[in-house]
């Protein structure tokens, strides 16, 4: 934890983002091509942050970081056998440093410049629409089984993937669709399988995540 | 002449057997173990017993790969199919995803052999 604490104001001001934040994040690419490289990552790749995140969310999160992946970047490094099965070993998880508002604004602006995958994003067109929470959940859980690895509520779902009840707040809708459509196009060694999700279902997933995120806002 | 021919054939068989049971499989076994650790362990568990970190809210329990009784009734072809095409392809849970986009056919075949190591069993044994 202490090792992660550094002055991001200085980083932003002195242009040392690459040097300091790169201790945990891949800021330049290329993406991991082997499992060993994928396992070595301490934080999500940021070299395509501008294709992935909502800038306003980055600014907010960097000031008040909260864990998004319940079992860390690679769940295998943060679980241990328990009496009823594997459990998360919280002692192995490190927190992200919190930045000031000025620091967060500066860092987020720098990260949003990283857009190597405009081509993948340009292929996606999200149609306006909505879905009831009940129908969205049935689709997501019962028909596609995605809750196996993802939390759809703070207390419901799997742990090896990132939580999804905040996905629409965090992520650009085109990225959501593109990553589900072909996860390996973004990260060849990701633990996320390609389920060959059809276009209409992709749209429903995006709308469902929007419903979940609004509900999450109300809960807060 | 016949003896010489027999010797050559036997030698070739030995070389083939060595190649398929010692050299290439050692590398393949290691890669399959890594793939299991990266992709399968999240649901099937660090011990391979079906008690992975994700199972708390699942409607179906992941297969216990150490259970020789249940694993020995599934053929290698069935295991290959369920890994490649997912649980629904053999009328099992949708929670088991298709891994066709992640693994090559060769990697899936190696994973099937890894499952045989975990269960210490073969089909029909």
Interface residues (C-beta under 8 A of the other chain):
Chain A: X35 X38 X39 X71 X74 X75 X76 X79 X80 X81 X84 X85 X86 X87 X88 X142 X143 X144 X145 X147 X148 X149 X156 X157 X158 X159 X160 X182 X183 X184 X189 X191 X193 X194 X195 X196
Chain B: X34 X35 X37 X38 X39 X41 X42 X43 X45 X46 X47 X49 X51 X52 X53 X54 X55 X56 X57 X58 X86 X87 X93 X94 X95 X96 X97 X98 X99 X100 X101 X102
